[in-house]
């Protein structure tokens, strides 16, 4: 499986000032990485609030754009991993944008959405869970890329992500097969260490 490119230490860099030159890169990469989970949330919330109806492509695109804008708005409270999961934070933002757009679009002869209790998001759906895990794995792999030697990551990527055989990689790079195995072992050990970090444990399991 090939993951999309993601910024190094994404969640940390997202907290940086908007004046930082890395900011524009971060939000573009964030959109690339989390577009699919946000879209899955939006579809689930739409169905929940409309008794099973399917949203239009334009509606979902508007929700995704507005959610990303909210996430990066100076006026919004920043995401704090110490206070909860990123996926929960994004679900709250996305659901709020779905409700806002539905309230604007509902015909006058339809009963409007109710108060706060009627506007809560549904439970997390299977597509949401799968999309979040894919995005988190991609972020973890990018963290790994930043923390091990380039050649070691290249070998890890070719064998584990692109599914090239160790024999082929060794021959192609002109190195002993044992060196490929060594690099893969080191990379996997580092990756397991990253997976044990609180931010990833919280997002995957809590």
Protein Blocks (a to p, Z undefined) as FASTA:
>chain_A
ZZddddehkllmmmpcfklmklmmmmmmmmmmmmmmmmmmmmmmmmmmnnopacdfklmm
mmmmmmmmmmmpmkbccddfklocfklmmmmmmmmmmmmmmmmmpcfkbccdddfklmpc
cdddfklmmmmmmmmmmmmmmmmmmmpcfklmmmmmmmmmnopafklmmmmnopafklmm
mmmmmmmmmmmmmmmpmklmmmmmZZ
